[in-house]
Amino acid sequence: RISNIAHDLRTPLVNTKGIVNLVNQGMVPPDEAAQLLKQLETQYLGTTSLLDNLLFWIKGQMNGMADDKVKVSLYQLMKSLENEHYLPIAQKKIELKNNVDKTISVMVEKEMIKIVCRNLISNAIKFTNENGLVELDSRIENGNTLCLTVKDSGIGMSREAIEKVHAKVYYNTTGTSYEKGSGFGLMLCRDMITKHGGELIIESEPGKGSSFTIKMPYENIEQMNKEHRMLK
């Protein structure tokens, strides 16, 4: 797995060097240079995301490295990730609907939930065609379970691909604009959610889009604070 990830990190860096050399030497027209620079920015987003995943995975293999839990607004987190993915969203003319409840806050390891949600949103964009739709939704089940869903109108996943994610099998994928993928992000998401007492539910069918739902234990922070004040 590590050798495959190293290849996925090295390839865009080599491409970047080649593009920069061409532009610096004036070997491409200005309009083509502008397109190449946009391509570099897209590669940068993909590479940094993969690097973040790799570093967090390594951290997860070390004992006693858990971060303290903090209060996180789900809506604001998703909004910040939408802004982070502005370029690929704009390039593919994708409509992203953030329907996450603005009143829901959770006590979680901030970096963990950010990496999980970033991977799910990035995947949704990657495998959705131009003019497609990505929707973010949330709900609380039975008062104690958070359900956070990233749904897309994309190309979907085969049963075999879903089984590979659950079996932690590394595999190569290609997005609708030839974006490279490996399945590593989804595997990391599944592992992190499981370690936090939750589960990742994948519902997908080729040609009909995908839905990824994070189900995690939920505690009503405002209610807990209210009860704490009453006990004082």
N, C-alpha and C positions, 0 to 999 in steps of 0.2 A: 504493500500500500504506500509506504513512504517513498519508494522509487517512482511510483506513478505521480504522486503529489509533487515531488521534486521536478519531474518533467513538466507538469502543468504550471509550475512557477517559473521555470527557466524559459519555456517557449515564448511567452509574451515579452519577457525581458530582452530576448534576442531580437524579436520583432521590433521592439521599441528602439533598440540600438540601430537597426537597419533603417527605420523610418527617419529617425533624427539625423542620421548621416546624409540621407538623400535630401532632406529639407535644408540642412546646413550648407551643403555643397551646391544648392540652387539647381538641383537636377530635376525638380518637378515644378510645374506651373503653380502660381499662387492659389488658384481655386482648388487644385488637386492637393496642395499642401494643407489647406484648411480642412479638407475632408480627412486627410491622414492624421492630423492633430486631434480631430474628434475621435477617430479610431483609437488613438493613444489613450485618451481620457477614459473611454469605455474599457480598454484593456487594464488601465490602472485600477478602476473600480473592482473588476473581477479578480485581479491579482492581490490587492490588499484584502479583499474579503476572504480569499483562500488562505492568505497568510494569517489573518486573524483567527480563522478556524483552526489552522494547524497549531498556532501558539496556545489557543485555549484548550485544544485536545491534549497537548503536552502537559499543560498545567493540570488538567484533570487526572493525568496519570500519577501525579505527585500527591502524596498524603499531606493533609493539613493545609491545603492551599485554597480552601473555600473562602469566598469574599463574604463580608457582613451583608445582611439583608437590609435593604432600604425601601422606602416608600416610592413607588413608581406609578405615574399616571399612564394607563395604557394608551389612551387617546393621544397624549402628547408624544409618547414613544413612537407610535405609528406615524404621527405627523412628521417627526424628525427623520424617520426612515424614508418616508415618501419624498421629502426634500433631498435626501441623500441620493435617491435614485432618479432625480429629475431628468438627467440626460437620457438614459435608456427609455424612460417613459415617454419623453418628448419625441425621441427619434422614431419610436414605433407607434406614436399617436395612440397610446393606451389610455383608457379612462380608468383612473384609480379612485374608488369610492371608499372613504374612511368612515364606516358606520359604527365604529367602536364607541361604546358608551362613555361619555365624558366624565361620568361620576365614579367610574371604577378605578380604584387604585389598589395595588397589590404590594405585599412585602416580599421582595425577591432579591436575588443577587442580580444587580443591575446589568452587569456585563453579560451574564448568562442569558437573560431574557432578551437583551438587545441582539446578541448573536443569533439566537434562535429565530427571532422575528425577521432579522435582516436576511437570513438564509431563505426563509419561506417566501418573503416578498421578492427577493432577487430571482428565485426559481420561477415564481408566477410570471414575472416580467419576461424572463428568458424563454419560457415555453408558450408564450401567448403571441399570436400573430398581430400584425399591424391592425390598428383600430379595434383591438380587443378590449376586454374588461377584466379588471382585478378588483375584488371586493374584500374589505376587512370588516369582520363582524365580531361581536362579543355577547356573551350572556352568562348569567349565573344560574346553575342548576341546583335545585334543592337547598339553596342557601349556602352551600359549602363547596361547590365545584365551579371553577372558572373554565369557560369554554371560549377559546379565541381561535377564529377561523380565517384562513386566507384562501379565497376561492378565485379561480381564474377560468376564462373561456378558451383556454389554450388547447394544445394538441393531445393532452392527456398522457397517462402512463399505462403500460401493459401490466398484466398481473405478474409477469416475470420480473419486471423492474421493481415493483412494490415489494415482492418477495426478497429481492436482492438488498433493498434498504433494510428490511427487518433482519436479514441474515448477515448484515454488515459486509456485503460483498462489493468491492470497488468496481465501478464500471464507467465507461465513457458515454457521454451524451452530447447531443448537439441541439442548440436552441433554434427558434424559428428564423433568426438572423445569423445562423451559424456560430452562435456563442458556444464556447466549449464548457462542458460540465463533467463531473466525475461521480456524483452521488455522495461524495464525502460530506458535503454540507448537511444533507438530509440525515445521514447516519449519525452525524454529530448531534443534530437536533434531537433525534430520537433518544440517544444516550443521555444527554443532559436532562431532558424532560423526565425520563425514567428515574434518574438519580434523585430528582426532586419530587418523587412520589406521584408523578403524572404519567400520561401516555400521549403518543402522537398517533392520531387516527388519519389514515390516508384513504380517500375515496376518489377513484379515478377510472376513466374509461377512455381508450384511444379515440381521439376525435371529438370528445365531449367535455374536455376540461378536467380540472382537478380541484379537490378540496382538502386542505390540511387543517386539522383541528387539534389544538393543544388543550388537553384536559388536565387541570392541576388543582390541588387542594386550595380552597379560598377561605380567607378569614376577613370578615367585614371590619376594616380598620376603624372606621368612624364609630361603629357600634362598640368595638373594644375600647376605644378611647372614652366613650361615654360611660361605659360600665366602670372603667378605671377611675374616672372622676367621681362617680357616685360612691365608690368604696373609700374614697379619701375622707 
